Amino acid sequence: MNIIDFSIIIFYILLTVGVGVWISKKASKGLDHYFLGGKSIKWYYLGLSNGSGMFDVSGTAWMVGILFLYGVKSFLFMWLWPIWNQVFVMMFLAVWIRRSKVMTGSEWILTRFGNDKSGKASHIIVAVFAIVSAIGFIAYFFEGVGKFLTIILPWDLTCSLRGIPILSSEQAYALIIIILTTIYTIKGGMFSVVATEVLQYGIMVIAGLLIAGYTLIYFTDVEISSIISDEWRTIWFGWELEQHWDSKFKAFNNLIDTEGYKMFGSLVGMSLFKGFFASIAGPTPSYDLQRILSTKNVKEAAYMSGFTNLILFMPRYLLIGGIVVIALVVLAPDMNNAALTGGDLELILARVINFHVPVGIKGLLLAGLLAAFMSTFSAFVNAGPAYIVNDIYKKYFKPNESPKHYIKASHIASFLIVLLGVLMGFFGNSINSLTLWITSSLFGGYVAANFLKWVWWRFNGWGYFWGMLAGLVIATLQFILDQNKGSFPAGSLLDDLLTMSAIYLFPIIFSFSLLGSFLGTFFTKPTEEAVLKSFYTNVRPWGWWKPVYLKLKAEDNSIERNNDFLSDMINCIIGVVWQSSMIVLPIFFLIRDYPKALVSLAVFLITSIVLKFTWLDKVNKLTD
């Protein structure tokens, strides 16, 4: 690595840790300041922080790989998460969540189910889910940043004891970056996380602009057009994928055939099925939920969520698209002569930066990607411990201690979450396997109970508990079995399930969770009437709330029913198109398909204008 690039990276790391530690003194006033920034941080800073937290290096490596292989329609793979849950949050969920005025997602659950045994059971299970998901994401980050840095940096950090390897170079690099990020995150809480993430967002935007500009200057239209096919550059698809690559790139067509997504219409259909329920279920109890709860009021919660969508996708896809253009022109011919696997796609990002990006830009790009890792990692390290300390330790063990005591407990909880996440990362097979486990299995267990909690008055705390528990058990079992893939007889049920793409397991996990939710609900009594009335009055959701609404209406004739379901769903459809246009616009621009880029720009502008009237004007009228 050139000394200029190395100096840029070192300067960035020192600056980030320095800013994080310097601002950390604001976090010492209590848990509200430590985990929510005292609800005093501006909504646009929270939006920048939220967007920065979603701009992770593991996800970026995965997106580079799928864009390279599948072309422009690869943005539909993003629906596996699904990314447009942020659209649903923007349109109505941020307002519903912020009206609770609590600190964490599990504390919010008490406002829905009360504080009796069933409410406490639901409260504990969502805290457990939050902790498990934080550990799972840390493992995902650990896997991604280790692979990335091993290819980029020249030193072999493998550690051995008497000739026995105990730590690979990937693991050593990941541990170094994780330790540095953990220092300022634990010390400063939400203030340090937001301050450093705003800084990191700026670095990531610069990196994206530089790499996009480099590809526009140094690669010609002819070079790009000679590699990609018409099928590669279209967003349209049929039930089955067509040949994405010219016949001379046989290895890439073969890889598509073996990846498990050949029946693309089925994949998109399953993503839509999962995505609708997952999006109405709301954000998982992690960093984006913390950002909503950190806003000053419901209006700013909506602004922040909309701003996150606006600032995230174009800069991210300028970087991703730029890397893919370089890979197409420079790497594709050589890769075509190899026996490719999905793992090779995960290494494209690092290979391009290592060998095909000029000095100076390389350092800034590496700093930007390290910023992407550190911002996302720090967001989870801040969010996870809130559930351990506020929702378990403080509530059930030490309810009357001083603020300093709880902050110290938060430091310990943060270390524990990081340690467990790193240990899980040692057993992850790949970024892709961890991605699919988190998005399909772990989140699959979350969806049913959290969908029902919004829309059905009869759903109670025990239904929530058993629905979440069933999903968690199945997801954990799936992860354990996945680590032993190949140990079961060929053709057996377990072998068939484990060789199936994880997205197709979602209906199984969803069904188990839904069954647990219904059985838990119908075999126990309803939530107390006073709790339901309070929840409906404060949050005002739409759905099957008629019995509660009629009782409230009899007591107070001024109570109005929420009839916005249809308008909210129409806004969500417009929002998904709006969000998608921000993804494909930079891709079309960088592959020099200017007519489609102009169409994408027109779609973005038209949907933005429509949302101004259908969403923003409505938000401006909101009051707490």
C-alpha positions in Angstrom: 0.0 0.0 0.0 1.3 3.4 -0.9 2.2 5.7 2.0 -0.3 8.3 0.9 -3.2 5.8 1.1 -1.9 4.4 4.4 -1.7 7.9 5.9 -5.3 8.8 4.8 -6.6 5.6 6.6 -4.6 6.3 9.8 -5.7 9.9 9.8 -9.4 8.8 9.4 -9.2 6.3 12.2 -7.5 8.7 14.6 -10.1 11.4 13.7 -13.1 9.1 14.2 -11.9 7.8 17.5 -10.9 11.2 18.7 -14.3 12.8 17.8 -16.1 9.9 19.5 -14.1 10.2 22.7 -14.2 14.0 22.7 -18.0 14.2 22.5 -18.5 11.3 25.0 -18.8 13.5 28.0 -22.4 14.4 27.1 -23.4 10.8 27.7 -22.7 10.7 31.4 -26.0 12.3 32.6 -28.0 9.0 32.5 -29.5 6.2 30.4 -31.7 8.6 28.4 -28.6 10.6 27.3 -26.5 7.5 26.8 -28.9 5.6 24.6 -31.1 8.3 23.1 -28.9 11.5 23.3 -31.4 13.0 25.7 -33.8 13.4 22.7 -32.0 16.6 21.9 -30.2 15.7 18.6 -31.5 17.4 15.5 -33.6 15.1 13.2 -31.3 15.6 10.2 -28.3 14.5 12.2 -30.2 11.5 13.3 -31.2 10.8 9.6 -27.6 11.1 8.5 -26.6 8.8 11.3 -29.3 6.3 10.4 -28.3 6.3 6.7 -24.7 6.0 7.6 -25.5 3.0 9.9 -27.1 1.2 6.9 -24.1 1.8 4.7 -22.1 -1.3 5.9 -19.1 -2.8 4.3 -20.4 -6.4 4.4 -23.6 -5.4 2.7 -21.7 -3.3 0.2 -19.4 -6.3 -0.7 -22.6 -8.5 -1.2 -24.3 -5.8 -3.3 -21.2 -5.4 -5.5 -21.2 -9.1 -6.1 -24.9 -9.4 -7.0 -24.9 -6.3 -9.2 -21.9 -7.7 -11.1 -23.5 -11.0 -11.7 -27.2 -10.2 -12.2 -27.1 -6.7 -13.5 -29.5 -3.9 -12.9 -32.4 -6.1 -11.7 -30.2 -7.1 -8.8 -31.8 -4.2 -6.9 -34.7 -6.6 -6.4 -32.4 -8.8 -4.2 -32.5 -5.9 -1.8 -36.1 -6.8 -1.1 -34.8 -9.8 0.8 -34.0 -7.5 3.7 -36.6 -5.9 2.7 -35.1 -2.4 2.3 -38.5 -0.8 1.7 -39.5 -1.4 5.3 -37.9 2.1 5.6 -40.7 3.4 3.3 -43.4 2.0 5.6 -41.6 3.5 8.6 -41.4 6.9 6.8 -45.1 6.8 5.8 -46.8 5.9 9.2 -44.8 3.7 11.5 -42.3 6.3 12.7 -45.2 8.4 14.0 -46.9 5.4 15.7 -43.6 4.4 17.4 -42.6 7.9 18.5 -45.9 8.5 20.3 -44.9 6.0 23.0 -42.2 8.3 24.5 -40.1 5.3 25.7 -36.4 4.3 25.4 -36.4 0.9 23.7 -38.5 -1.3 21.6 -39.2 -3.8 24.4 -40.2 -1.0 26.8 -42.6 0.1 24.0 -44.2 -3.3 24.1 -45.4 -2.7 27.6 -47.5 0.2 26.3 -49.3 -2.3 24.0 -49.7 -5.3 26.4 -49.5 -3.8 29.9 -47.3 -4.7 32.9 -48.9 -7.9 34.0 -47.3 -11.4 33.5 -48.2 -11.5 29.8 -46.9 -8.0 29.3 -43.6 -8.8 31.1 -43.2 -12.0 29.1 -43.6 -10.1 25.8 -41.3 -7.4 27.1 -38.6 -10.0 27.9 -38.9 -11.9 24.6 -38.4 -8.8 22.5 -35.4 -7.8 24.6 -34.0 -11.3 24.0 -34.7 -10.9 20.2 -32.9 -7.5 20.2 -29.9 -9.0 21.9 -29.7 -12.0 19.6 -30.1 -9.9 16.4 -27.4 -7.5 17.6 -25.1 -10.4 18.2 -26.0 -11.9 14.8 -25.3 -8.6 13.0 -21.9 -8.2 14.8 -21.0 -11.6 13.5 -22.0 -10.5 10.0 -19.8 -7.4 10.2 -17.0 -9.4 11.7 -17.1 -11.8 8.7 -17.3 -9.0 6.1 -14.6 -6.6 7.4 -12.1 -9.4 8.0 -12.4 -10.7 4.4 -12.2 -7.1 3.1 -9.1 -6.0 5.0 -7.1 -9.2 4.4 -7.1 -8.6 0.7 -6.5 -4.9 1.0 -3.7 -4.7 3.6 -0.3 -6.3 3.0 0.5 -7.8 6.4 -0.2 -11.4 7.4 -1.6 -11.3 11.0 -2.1 -15.0 11.4 -1.5 -16.1 15.1 -0.3 -19.5 16.0 0.5 -21.4 19.2 3.2 -24.1 18.8 2.4 -24.4 15.1 -1.4 -24.6 15.6 -3.3 -21.6 14.0 -5.5 -20.0 16.6 -6.4 -16.8 14.8 -6.5 -16.2 11.0 -5.4 -13.0 9.4 -9.1 -12.2 8.6 -10.1 -12.6 12.2 -7.1 -10.6 13.5 -7.9 -7.6 11.2 -11.6 -7.7 12.2 -10.7 -7.8 15.9 -8.4 -4.7 15.6 -11.1 -2.6 13.9 -13.8 -3.9 16.2 -11.8 -3.0 19.3 -11.1 0.6 18.0 -14.8 1.1 17.2 -16.0 -0.3 20.5 -13.8 2.1 22.5 -15.6 5.3 21.5 -19.0 3.6 21.1 -19.0 2.3 24.7 -17.6 5.6 26.1 -19.9 8.0 24.4 -23.2 6.2 23.7 -25.6 7.8 21.2 -23.8 11.2 21.2 -20.6 9.6 20.0 -22.4 7.3 17.6 -24.3 10.1 15.9 -21.3 12.5 15.8 -19.0 9.9 14.2 -21.6 8.6 11.9 -22.3 12.1 10.5 -18.5 12.4 9.9 -18.4 8.9 8.3 -21.4 9.7 6.1 -19.5 12.6 4.6 -16.4 10.4 3.9 -18.6 7.7 2.3 -20.2 10.3 0.0 -16.8 11.6 -1.1 -15.6 8.1 -1.7 -18.7 7.3 -3.8 -18.3 10.5 -5.9 -14.5 9.9 -6.4 -14.9 6.3 -7.6 -17.9 7.2 -9.9 -15.9 10.1 -11.4 -12.9 7.9 -11.9 -14.9 5.3 -13.9 -16.5 8.1 -16.0 -13.1 9.5 -16.9 -11.0 6.3 -17.4 -13.5 3.8 -18.9 -15.2 4.3 -22.3 -18.8 3.5 -23.3 -17.4 0.9 -25.8 -15.5 -1.0 -23.1 -18.5 -1.3 -20.9 -21.0 -2.1 -23.7 -18.7 -4.9 -25.0 -19.1 -6.7 -21.7 -22.7 -6.3 -20.6 -25.7 -7.6 -22.4 -29.2 -6.1 -22.9 -30.5 -8.6 -20.3 -27.9 -7.3 -17.8 -29.0 -3.7 -18.2 -32.8 -4.2 -17.9 -34.9 -4.2 -14.7 -37.6 -6.4 -16.3 -37.7 -10.1 -15.8 -39.8 -13.2 -16.4 -40.6 -16.2 -14.2 -37.2 -17.7 -15.1 -33.9 -15.7 -15.6 -32.7 -15.4 -19.2 -29.0 -15.6 -20.1 -27.5 -12.5 -18.5 -24.1 -12.8 -20.2 -22.9 -13.2 -23.7 -22.0 -16.8 -24.6 -18.3 -16.0 -24.2 -18.8 -15.5 -20.5 -20.0 -19.0 -19.8 -18.7 -19.1 -16.2 -21.0 -16.3 -15.1 -24.1 -17.9 -16.7 -23.2 -21.2 -15.0 -22.9 -19.5 -11.7 -26.3 -17.9 -12.0 -27.7 -21.4 -12.7 -26.2 -22.8 -9.5 -26.9 -19.9 -7.2 -30.5 -20.9 -6.5 -32.2 -17.8 -8.0 -32.9 -19.1 -11.5 -36.6 -19.0 -10.8 -36.4 -15.3 -10.3 -40.2 -14.6 -10.4 -40.6 -17.0 -7.5 -37.8 -15.1 -5.6 -39.5 -11.7 -6.2 -42.9 -13.1 -5.2 -41.6 -14.5 -2.0 -39.7 -11.3 -1.3 -43.0 -9.3 -1.8 -44.9 -11.7 0.5 -42.3 -11.5 3.2 -41.7 -7.8 2.6 -45.3 -6.7 3.1 -45.6 -8.4 6.5 -42.1 -7.5 7.6 -42.6 -3.9 6.7 -45.9 -3.5 8.6 -44.2 -5.4 11.5 -42.0 -2.3 11.8 -38.3 -1.9 12.4 -36.6 -4.6 14.5 -35.5 -3.5 17.9 -32.1 -2.2 16.8 -30.4 1.1 15.8 -33.0 2.5 13.4 -35.7 2.1 16.1 -33.4 3.9 18.5 -33.1 6.8 16.1 -36.9 7.1 15.9 -37.2 7.1 19.7 -34.4 9.7 19.9 -36.3 12.4 17.9 -37.9 15.3 19.7 -41.4 14.7 18.5 -43.6 12.6 16.1 -43.2 15.2 13.3 -39.4 15.0 13.5 -39.6 11.2 13.6 -41.3 11.2 10.2 -38.9 13.8 8.8 -35.9 11.7 10.0 -37.2 8.5 8.4 -37.9 10.2 5.1 -34.5 11.9 5.1 -32.8 8.5 5.7 -34.3 7.2 2.5 -33.4 10.3 0.6 -29.7 10.4 1.5 -28.8 6.7 1.5 -29.2 5.1 -1.9 -27.7 7.4 -4.5 -24.3 7.9 -2.8 -24.2 4.2 -2.0 -24.9 3.1 -5.5 -22.5 5.6 -7.0 -19.8 3.7 -5.1 -21.2 0.2 -5.8 -21.8 1.0 -9.5 -18.4 2.5 -9.9 -16.7 -0.6 -8.4 -18.8 -2.9 -10.6 -17.9 -0.9 -13.8 -14.2 -1.4 -13.0 -14.7 -5.1 -12.2 -16.7 -5.6 -15.5 -13.9 -4.1 -17.7 -10.9 -5.3 -15.7 -11.8 -8.5 -13.8 -14.5 -10.2 -15.9 -12.3 -11.7 -18.6 -10.0 -13.4 -16.1 -12.8 -14.5 -13.8 -14.5 -16.1 -16.7 -11.6 -18.6 -16.9 -12.1 -19.8 -13.4 -14.5 -22.1 -11.6 -16.6 -19.4 -9.9 -18.5 -19.7 -6.6 -20.6 -17.2 -4.7 -17.6 -16.5 -2.5 -15.7 -15.1 -5.4 -18.3 -12.4 -5.8 -17.8 -11.3 -2.2 -14.2 -10.6 -3.0 -14.7 -8.4 -6.0 -14.9 -5.2 -3.9 -11.6 -5.8 -2.3 -9.8 -7.0 -5.5 -10.9 -3.9 -7.4 -9.7 -1.5 -4.7 -6.5 -3.4 -4.1 -5.3 -3.5 -7.8 -7.3 -1.2 -9.9 -7.9 2.1 -8.1 -5.2 4.9 -8.2 -3.3 6.2 -5.2 -5.1 8.8 -3.1 -8.6 7.6 -4.3 -7.7 4.2 -2.9 -7.0 5.7 0.5 -10.2 7.7 0.6 -12.2 4.8 -0.7 -10.8 2.5 2.0 -11.4 5.2 4.6 -15.0 5.4 3.3 -15.5 1.7 3.6 -14.0 1.5 7.0 -16.4 4.3 7.9 -19.2 2.2 6.6 -18.2 -0.7 8.8 -17.5 1.4 11.9 -20.8 3.4 11.6 -23.0 0.3 11.3 -21.1 -1.6 14.0 -21.2 1.2 16.4 -25.0 1.6 15.9 -25.6 -2.0 16.9 -23.2 -1.8 19.8 -25.2 1.2 21.1 -28.6 -0.3 20.5 -28.2 -3.9 21.8 -27.0 -3.1 25.4 -30.0 -0.8 25.9 -32.2 -3.9 26.1 -29.9 -5.6 28.5 -29.5 -2.7 30.9 -32.9 -0.8 30.6 -35.2 -3.7 30.0 -33.7 -6.5 32.0 -31.1 -5.4 34.5 -32.8 -2.2 35.6 -36.3 -3.4 35.5 -35.9 -6.8 37.2 -32.7 -6.7 39.2 -31.5 -3.2 40.2 -34.3 -0.7 39.7 -33.1 2.1 42.1 -29.4 2.6 41.3 -27.7 5.9 40.3 -27.2 7.0 36.6 -23.5 6.3 36.9 -24.2 2.7 38.0 -26.4 2.1 34.9 -23.9 3.6 32.5 -21.1 1.3 33.9 -23.5 -1.6 33.5 -24.1 -0.4 29.9 -20.3 -0.5 29.3 -20.1 -4.1 30.5 -23.2 -5.1 28.5 -21.6 -3.6 25.3 -18.4 -5.6 25.8 -20.5 -8.8 26.3 -22.5 -8.2 23.1 -19.4 -7.6 21.1 -17.7 -10.6 22.5 -20.6 -12.9 21.7 -20.9 -11.5 18.2 -17.3 -12.0 17.5 -17.5 -15.6 18.8 -20.5 -16.2 16.5 -18.5 -14.7 13.6 -15.9 -17.4 14.0 -18.5 -19.9 12.9 -20.1 -18.0 10.0 -19.5 -19.6 6.6 -19.7 -16.5 4.6 -21.2 -13.0 4.3 -24.0 -14.5 2.2 -24.9 -17.3 4.7 -25.1 -14.8 7.5 -27.1 -12.3 5.4 -29.6 -15.0 4.5 -29.9 -16.3 8.1 -30.5 -12.8 9.5 -32.9 -11.7 6.8 -34.9 -14.9 6.3 -34.6 -17.0 9.4 -34.1 -14.6 12.3 -36.3 -11.9 11.0 -38.8 -14.5 9.8 -39.5 -15.3 13.4 -40.0 -11.6 14.2 -42.6 -10.8 11.5 -45.8 -12.6 12.6 -46.1 -11.3 16.2 -45.0 -7.8 15.3 -47.4 -7.5 12.4 -50.4 -8.6 14.6 -49.5 -6.3 17.5 -50.4 -3.2 15.3 -53.5 -4.4 13.6 -55.5 -6.7 15.9 -56.9 -5.6 19.3 -57.4 -9.2 20.5 -53.7 -10.1 20.1 -52.3 -10.2 23.7 -48.9 -10.5 25.5 -48.9 -14.3 25.6 -49.6 -14.5 21.9 -46.7 -12.1 21.3 -44.4 -14.2 23.6 -45.2 -17.6 22.1 -45.1 -16.2 18.5 -41.7 -14.6 19.0 -40.3 -17.6 20.9 -41.5 -20.1 18.2 -39.7 -17.9 15.6 -36.5 -17.6 17.6 -36.3 -21.3 18.3 -36.8 -22.2 14.6 -34.3 -19.6 13.5 -31.7 -20.7 16.0 -32.2 -24.3 15.0 -31.8 -23.4 11.4 -28.5 -21.6 12.1 -27.1 -24.6 14.0 -28.2 -27.1 11.3 -26.7 -24.8 8.6 -23.3 -25.0 10.2 -23.5 -28.8 9.8 -24.6 -28.8 6.2 -23.5 -31.9 4.4 -23.7 -34.0 7.5 -27.2 -35.4 6.6 -27.9 -38.2 4.1 -28.5 -36.9 0.6 -32.2 -36.7 -0.2 -33.3 -36.6 3.4 -35.7 -33.9 4.6 -33.1 -32.0 6.5 -30.6 -32.1 3.6 -33.3 -30.8 1.3 -34.2 -28.0 3.6 -30.6 -26.9 4.2 -29.8 -26.9 0.4 -32.9 -24.7 -0.2 -32.4 -21.0 -0.5 -33.1 -19.4 2.9 -35.8 -17.1 1.5 -37.9 -20.1 0.7 -37.8 -21.2 4.4 -39.5 -17.9 5.4 -43.1 -19.3 5.0 -42.2 -22.2 7.3 -40.7 -20.0 10.0 -43.6 -17.5 9.6 -46.2 -20.3 9.9 -44.6 -21.6 13.1 -44.5 -18.1 14.5 -48.1 -17.3 13.4 -49.3 -20.6 15.0 -47.6 -19.7 18.3 -49.2 -16.2 18.1 -52.7 -17.5 17.6 -52.5 -20.4 20.2 -51.0 -18.0 22.8 -53.7 -15.5 22.2 -56.8 -17.7 22.1 -55.8 -19.8 25.1 -55.4 -16.8 27.3 -57.5 -13.8 28.2 -57.4 -10.5 26.3 -55.2 -7.6 27.3 -56.7 -5.3 29.9 -59.2 -2.9 28.5 -57.5 0.1 30.1 -54.2 -0.8 28.4 -55.9 -1.2 25.0 -57.7 2.1 25.3 -54.5 3.9 26.3 -52.6 2.3 23.5 -55.2 3.1 20.8 -55.7 6.7 22.1 -51.9 7.4 22.0 -50.8 5.5 18.9 -54.0 5.6 16.8 -53.2 2.7 14.4 -55.5 1.4 11.7 -56.6 -2.3 11.6 -59.1 -4.4 13.5 -59.6 -2.1 16.5 -63.4 -1.6 16.2 -64.4 -2.9 19.7 -61.8 -0.7 21.4 -62.8 2.3 19.2 -66.5 2.0 19.9 -65.9 2.0 23.7 -63.7 5.0 23.4 -66.2 6.7 21.2 -69.0 6.1 23.8 -66.8 7.9 26.4 -65.6 10.7 24.2 -67.4 11.5 21.0 -64.4 13.5 19.7 -62.3 10.4 19.2 -61.7 9.7 15.5 -60.9 6.4 13.9 -57.8 6.1 11.8 -59.0 5.5 8.2 -55.7 6.1 6.5 -54.9 2.5 5.6 -55.6 2.9 1.9 -53.8 6.3 1.6 -50.8 4.9 3.6 -50.6 1.8 1.3 -50.8 4.0 -1.8 -48.0 6.2 -0.4 -46.0 3.0 0.4 -46.3 1.9 -3.3 -45.2 5.3 -4.5 -42.4 5.3 -1.9 -41.1 1.9 -3.1 -41.0 3.2 -6.7 -39.3 6.4 -5.4 -36.7 4.4 -3.5 -36.1 2.1 -6.4 -35.5 5.0 -8.8 -32.7 6.2 -6.5 -31.0 2.8 -6.7 -31.2 2.3 -10.5 -30.4 5.9 -11.5 -26.7 5.9 -10.6 -26.3 2.4 -12.0 -27.8 3.4 -15.4 -25.7 6.6 -15.3 -22.4 4.8 -14.7 -23.0 2.1 -17.3 -23.7 5.0 -19.8 -27.3 4.0 -20.5 -28.4 7.6 -20.5 -32.0 7.1 -21.8 -32.8 4.8 -18.9 -31.0 7.1 -16.5 -33.2 10.0 -17.7 -36.3 7.9 -17.3 -35.1 7.0 -13.7 -34.5 10.7 -13.0 -38.0 11.6 -14.2 -39.5 8.8 -12.1 -37.6 10.1 -9.0 -38.7 13.7 -9.6 -42.4 12.8 -10.3 -42.7 10.5 -7.2 -40.9 13.2 -5.1 -43.5 15.8 -6.1 -46.4 13.4 -5.5 -45.0 12.5 -2.0 -44.7 16.2 -1.2 -48.5 16.5 -1.4 -49.6 13.0 -0.2 -47.0 12.6 2.6 -45.0 15.7 3.6 -48.0 18.1 3.8 -49.8 15.5 6.0 -46.7 15.3 8.3 -46.5 19.0 8.6 -49.9 19.0 10.2 -49.0 16.4 12.8 -49.0 17.2 16.5 -48.0 14.9 19.4 
